[in-house]
């Protein structure tokens, strides 16, 4: 989208839609479930939250941000922990404000990382690797949610259970195949041929193997040497976000059980990919409420409060926090430029080419 005014218009419409979906969430939930809840009931649940609960959620949120820095430092060697935290916070703030905000977040990441002296090639690799890891784990989450429900026996009949097992195993096998192919040359060649054969069956004139091999060529070195911290960082990040979900459910009286909570968390992360609003804001909350009330029998007011509270910790708070991080980066960059300009020309070293 090269038209600036079109970007501004779409951003305003997308943000406006997110606000409308949240403001009218009780009415939307009533339409979807046939049950009624008012904002007065929701605020009453919020009013019951204690200072200790809020402090716990704040701590889990900060730890989740710290955990994700391992993904960024793993995909961009030389990046500091504080720099990774700043990149993540600022990029998330931009992505949460704009439709298709990932592109704007990437542009901001380039500007910040270049300002710290990283080369464009390294930044591209970081963007690709972190994107691949996020995508792989986003695929894994639904399978984990399905398996949790199956183990807990929360399925209506054996037919649905068998279908659930088949779907979950298929997802995990697919993710495993892609992960192995990213690491191992022979597996990559086999997967590439398989993708080309599949495309020929549906008579498309493209060769997905070429794109996949280009992706491997760009990311192979980092993936082969840095996959342990990348994986550990993603696992820790998702576990901590899941802990935030559980804390929200328990605090609002909407906790349905461990397996059910895992399923709710998995659904919430999938719904954030809805592009109609930034990070699926409004859509995620509605989906969580429907699952909690319709599938797990949670009362409507606690379920709605839990969904909104989780949305606050995984979406809303990232905007002012990222704005502060971006502002601090801009101020420090301006100070560094002034300092460099004030130095005598003979003392300023030339940047290596």
C-alpha positions as CSV (number, residue, x, y, z in Angstrom):
1,X,0.0,0.0,0.0
2,X,2.0,3.0,-1.3
3,X,-0.8,5.5,-0.9
4,X,-0.2,7.2,2.5
5,X,-3.8,8.4,2.8
6,X,-5.1,4.9,2.1
7,X,-2.9,3.6,4.9
8,X,-4.2,6.2,7.3
9,X,-7.8,5.5,6.3
10,X,-7.4,1.7,6.7
11,X,-5.7,2.2,10.0
12,X,-8.4,4.4,11.3
13,X,-11.1,2.0,10.1
14,X,-9.4,-1.0,11.6
15,X,-8.8,0.6,15.0
16,X,-12.3,1.9,15.0
17,X,-13.7,-1.5,14.3
18,X,-11.6,-3.0,17.1
19,X,-12.9,-0.3,19.5
20,X,-16.5,-1.0,18.4
21,X,-16.1,-4.8,18.8
22,X,-14.8,-4.3,22.4
23,X,-17.4,-1.7,23.4
24,X,-20.2,-3.8,22.0
25,X,-18.8,-7.1,23.2
26,X,-21.8,-7.8,25.5
27,X,-24.2,-7.4,22.6
28,X,-22.0,-9.5,20.3
29,X,-21.8,-12.2,22.9
30,X,-25.6,-12.1,23.3
31,X,-26.0,-12.5,19.6
32,X,-23.6,-15.5,19.5
33,X,-24.7,-17.3,22.7
34,X,-28.2,-16.0,23.4
35,X,-27.1,-15.0,26.9
36,X,-27.1,-11.5,28.3
37,X,-24.3,-9.7,30.2
38,X,-23.9,-6.0,31.0
39,X,-20.9,-3.8,31.5
40,X,-22.0,-3.3,35.1
41,X,-21.6,-7.0,35.7
42,X,-18.2,-7.0,34.0
43,X,-16.9,-4.0,35.9
44,X,-18.1,-5.7,39.2
45,X,-15.7,-8.6,38.3
46,X,-12.9,-6.2,37.6
47,X,-13.5,-4.5,40.9
48,X,-12.9,-7.8,42.8
49,X,-9.3,-8.0,41.6
50,X,-6.8,-7.5,44.3
51,X,-3.4,-5.8,44.3
52,X,-1.6,-9.1,44.6
53,X,-3.4,-10.5,41.5
54,X,-2.5,-7.4,39.5
55,X,1.1,-7.6,40.6
56,X,1.3,-11.3,39.7
57,X,-0.1,-10.6,36.2
58,X,2.4,-7.7,35.8
59,X,5.3,-10.0,36.7
60,X,4.2,-12.7,34.3
61,X,3.8,-10.2,31.5
62,X,7.3,-8.7,32.1
63,X,8.8,-12.2,32.2
64,X,7.1,-13.1,28.9
65,X,8.7,-10.0,27.3
66,X,12.0,-11.1,28.7
67,X,11.5,-14.6,27.4
68,X,10.9,-13.4,23.8
69,X,14.2,-11.5,23.8
70,X,15.9,-14.9,23.5
71,X,14.1,-15.4,20.2
72,X,15.4,-12.1,18.9
73,X,19.0,-12.4,20.3
74,X,19.1,-16.0,18.9
75,X,18.1,-14.9,15.4
76,X,20.4,-11.8,15.4
77,X,23.8,-12.6,17.0
78,X,25.3,-9.6,18.7
79,X,21.9,-8.1,19.7
80,X,21.8,-7.1,23.3
81,X,19.0,-8.2,25.7
82,X,17.8,-4.6,26.3
83,X,18.0,-3.9,22.5
84,X,15.8,-7.0,21.9
85,X,13.3,-5.8,24.5
86,X,13.1,-2.4,22.8
87,X,12.7,-4.0,19.3
88,X,10.0,-6.3,20.5
89,X,8.1,-3.6,22.4
90,X,8.3,-0.9,19.7
91,X,7.4,-3.4,16.9
92,X,4.5,-4.8,18.8
93,X,3.1,-1.3,19.5
94,X,3.2,-0.5,15.8
95,X,1.7,-3.8,14.8
96,X,-1.1,-3.4,17.3
97,X,-2.1,0.0,15.9
98,X,-2.1,-0.8,12.2
99,X,-4.0,-3.3,9.9
100,X,-1.4,-5.6,8.4
101,X,0.8,-4.0,11.0
102,X,3.5,-6.6,10.7
103,X,5.0,-4.8,7.7
104,X,5.2,-1.6,9.6
105,X,6.7,-3.4,12.5
106,X,9.4,-4.9,10.2
107,X,10.2,-1.5,8.8
108,X,10.6,-0.1,12.3
109,X,12.8,-3.0,13.2
110,X,15.1,-2.3,10.3
111,X,15.4,1.4,11.3
112,X,16.2,0.6,14.9
113,X,18.6,-2.3,14.1
114,X,20.4,-0.3,11.4
115,X,20.8,2.5,13.9
116,X,22.6,0.1,16.2
117,X,25.1,-0.8,13.4
118,X,23.6,-4.1,12.2
119,X,23.8,-4.8,8.5
120,X,20.6,-5.2,6.4
121,X,21.4,-8.8,5.6
122,X,21.6,-9.7,9.2
123,X,18.3,-7.9,10.0
124,X,16.6,-9.7,7.1
125,X,17.8,-13.1,8.5
126,X,16.5,-12.2,11.9
127,X,13.1,-11.2,10.5
128,X,12.8,-14.5,8.6
129,X,14.0,-16.7,11.4
130,X,11.9,-15.2,14.1
131,X,8.9,-15.2,11.7
132,X,9.4,-18.9,10.9
133,X,9.7,-19.8,14.6
134,X,6.5,-17.8,15.4
135,X,4.7,-19.5,12.6
136,X,5.7,-23.0,13.5
137,X,4.7,-22.6,17.1
138,X,1.4,-20.9,16.1
139,X,0.6,-24.1,14.2
140,X,1.6,-26.3,17.2
141,X,-0.7,-24.5,19.6
142,X,-4.0,-25.8,18.2
143,X,-2.7,-29.4,18.3
144,X,-1.7,-28.9,21.9
145,X,-5.1,-27.5,22.7
146,X,-6.9,-30.5,21.0
147,X,-4.6,-33.0,22.8
148,X,-5.3,-31.4,26.1
149,X,-9.0,-31.7,25.7
150,X,-8.7,-35.3,24.5
151,X,-6.6,-36.3,27.4
152,X,-9.1,-34.7,29.8
153,X,-12.0,-36.5,28.1
154,X,-13.7,-33.2,27.0
155,X,-15.1,-34.6,23.7
156,X,-18.7,-35.6,23.0
157,X,-18.1,-39.0,21.5
158,X,-15.5,-41.4,20.1
159,X,-15.9,-40.2,16.5
160,X,-15.0,-36.7,17.5
161,X,-12.1,-38.0,19.6
162,X,-10.7,-40.0,16.7
163,X,-11.0,-37.0,14.4
164,X,-9.3,-34.8,17.0
165,X,-6.4,-37.2,17.4
166,X,-6.0,-37.4,13.6
167,X,-6.0,-33.7,13.3
168,X,-3.6,-33.0,16.1
169,X,-1.1,-35.7,15.0
170,X,-1.3,-34.4,11.4
171,X,-0.5,-30.9,12.5
172,X,2.5,-32.0,14.6
173,X,3.8,-34.2,11.8
174,X,3.6,-31.3,9.4
175,X,5.4,-29.0,11.7
176,X,8.1,-31.6,12.4
177,X,8.6,-32.2,8.7
178,X,9.1,-28.5,8.0
179,X,11.4,-28.0,11.0
180,X,13.6,-31.0,10.0
181,X,13.7,-29.7,6.4
182,X,14.8,-26.3,7.5
183,X,17.7,-28.0,9.4
184,X,18.7,-31.0,7.1
185,X,19.6,-30.7,3.4
186,X,18.3,-34.1,2.4
187,X,14.9,-33.6,4.1
188,X,14.7,-30.2,2.4
189,X,15.2,-31.7,-1.0
190,X,12.5,-34.3,-0.4
191,X,10.0,-31.7,0.9
192,X,10.7,-29.5,-2.1
193,X,10.0,-32.3,-4.5
194,X,6.8,-33.1,-2.6
195,X,5.6,-29.5,-2.7
196,X,6.3,-29.3,-6.5
197,X,4.4,-32.6,-7.1
198,X,1.4,-31.3,-5.1
199,X,1.3,-28.1,-7.0
200,X,1.5,-30.0,-10.3
201,X,-1.5,-32.0,-9.2
202,X,-3.6,-28.9,-8.9
203,X,-2.1,-27.5,-12.1
204,X,-0.5,-24.3,-10.8
205,X,2.5,-22.9,-12.7
206,X,4.6,-22.2,-9.7
207,X,7.5,-24.0,-8.0
208,X,7.2,-23.7,-4.2
209,X,10.5,-25.6,-3.8
210,X,12.4,-22.6,-5.2
211,X,10.9,-20.3,-2.5
212,X,11.6,-22.8,0.2
213,X,15.2,-23.4,-0.8
214,X,15.7,-19.6,-0.9
215,X,14.3,-19.4,2.6
216,X,16.7,-22.1,3.7
217,X,19.7,-20.4,2.0
218,X,18.9,-17.2,3.9
219,X,18.3,-18.8,7.3
220,X,20.3,-22.1,7.4
221,X,23.4,-20.8,9.3
222,X,21.4,-19.2,12.1
223,X,18.9,-22.1,12.4
224,X,21.6,-24.8,12.6
225,X,23.6,-23.0,15.3
226,X,21.0,-21.0,17.2
227,X,17.9,-23.3,17.3
228,X,18.2,-24.2,21.0
229,X,17.8,-20.6,22.3
230,X,15.2,-19.8,19.6
231,X,13.1,-22.8,20.7
232,X,13.6,-22.3,24.4
233,X,12.6,-18.6,24.1
234,X,9.4,-19.4,22.2
235,X,8.4,-22.2,24.6
236,X,9.1,-19.9,27.6
237,X,7.2,-17.0,26.0
238,X,4.1,-19.1,25.2
239,X,4.2,-20.8,28.6
240,X,4.3,-17.5,30.4
241,X,1.5,-16.1,28.2
242,X,-0.5,-19.2,29.0
243,X,0.1,-18.5,32.7
244,X,-1.3,-15.0,32.2
245,X,-4.4,-16.6,30.7
246,X,-4.8,-18.9,33.7
247,X,-4.2,-16.0,36.1
248,X,-7.0,-14.1,34.3
249,X,-9.4,-17.0,34.4
250,X,-8.7,-17.7,38.1
251,X,-8.9,-14.1,39.1
252,X,-12.3,-13.6,37.4
253,X,-13.8,-16.9,38.6
254,X,-13.8,-18.2,35.0
255,X,-11.3,-21.0,35.4
256,X,-12.7,-24.1,33.7
257,X,-9.8,-26.6,34.4
258,X,-6.2,-27.1,33.2
259,X,-7.0,-28.8,29.9
260,X,-9.8,-26.4,29.1
261,X,-7.5,-23.4,29.9
262,X,-4.9,-24.7,27.4
263,X,-7.6,-25.0,24.7
264,X,-8.8,-21.4,25.5
265,X,-5.3,-20.1,25.3
266,X,-4.6,-21.9,22.0
267,X,-7.8,-20.5,20.5
268,X,-6.9,-16.9,21.6
269,X,-3.5,-17.1,19.9
270,X,-5.1,-18.4,16.7
271,X,-7.7,-15.6,16.6
272,X,-4.9,-12.9,16.9
273,X,-4.2,-13.7,13.2
274,X,-7.5,-12.2,12.1
275,X,-6.4,-9.3,10.0
276,X,-9.6,-7.4,10.0
277,X,-8.5,-5.6,13.2
278,X,-4.9,-5.1,14.6
279,X,-3.9,-8.4,16.2
280,X,-7.4,-9.6,16.1
281,X,-8.5,-7.2,18.8
282,X,-12.2,-7.7,19.6
283,X,-12.4,-10.9,17.6
284,X,-10.1,-12.8,20.1
285,X,-12.2,-11.7,23.1
286,X,-15.4,-12.7,21.5
287,X,-14.1,-16.2,20.5
288,X,-12.7,-16.8,24.0
289,X,-16.1,-15.9,25.6
290,X,-18.0,-18.1,23.3
291,X,-15.7,-21.1,24.0
292,X,-15.8,-20.6,27.7
293,X,-19.5,-20.2,28.0
294,X,-20.7,-22.6,25.3
295,X,-18.2,-25.4,25.6
296,X,-17.2,-25.2,29.2
297,X,-20.2,-23.8,30.9
298,X,-18.5,-20.7,32.5
299,X,-20.9,-17.9,33.5
300,X,-21.0,-15.1,31.1
301,X,-19.8,-12.2,33.2
302,X,-16.6,-13.9,34.5
303,X,-15.9,-15.3,31.0
304,X,-16.2,-11.8,29.4
305,X,-14.1,-10.2,32.1
306,X,-11.4,-12.8,31.7
307,X,-11.3,-12.4,27.9
308,X,-11.0,-8.6,28.2
309,X,-8.4,-8.9,31.0
310,X,-6.2,-11.2,28.9
311,X,-6.6,-8.9,25.9
312,X,-5.3,-6.1,28.0
313,X,-2.2,-8.0,29.0
314,X,-1.4,-9.3,25.5
315,X,-2.5,-6.4,23.3
316,X,-3.6,-3.1,25.0
317,X,-0.7,-2.6,27.4
318,X,1.9,-3.2,24.6
319,X,0.9,0.0,22.9
320,X,1.9,2.5,25.6
321,X,4.8,0.3,26.7
322,X,6.1,0.2,23.1
323,X,5.5,3.9,22.7
324,X,7.7,4.5,25.7
325,X,10.4,2.2,24.3
326,X,10.3,3.9,20.9
327,X,10.5,7.3,22.5
328,X,13.5,6.3,24.6
329,X,15.2,4.9,21.5
330,X,14.5,8.1,19.5
331,X,15.8,10.4,22.3
332,X,19.0,8.3,22.8
333,X,19.6,8.3,19.0
334,X,19.2,12.1,18.9
335,X,21.6,12.5,21.8
336,X,24.2,10.2,20.1
337,X,23.9,12.3,16.9
338,X,24.4,15.5,18.8
339,X,27.4,14.0,20.6
340,X,28.9,12.9,17.3
341,X,28.4,16.3,15.7
342,X,30.0,18.0,18.6
343,X,33.2,16.0,18.4
344,X,36.2,17.4,16.4
345,X,36.4,15.9,12.9
346,X,39.8,14.3,13.7
347,X,38.4,12.2,16.5
348,X,35.5,10.8,14.6
349,X,36.4,7.4,13.2
350,X,35.2,6.2,9.9
351,X,32.7,3.4,9.8
352,X,34.0,0.3,8.2
353,X,32.7,-0.5,4.8
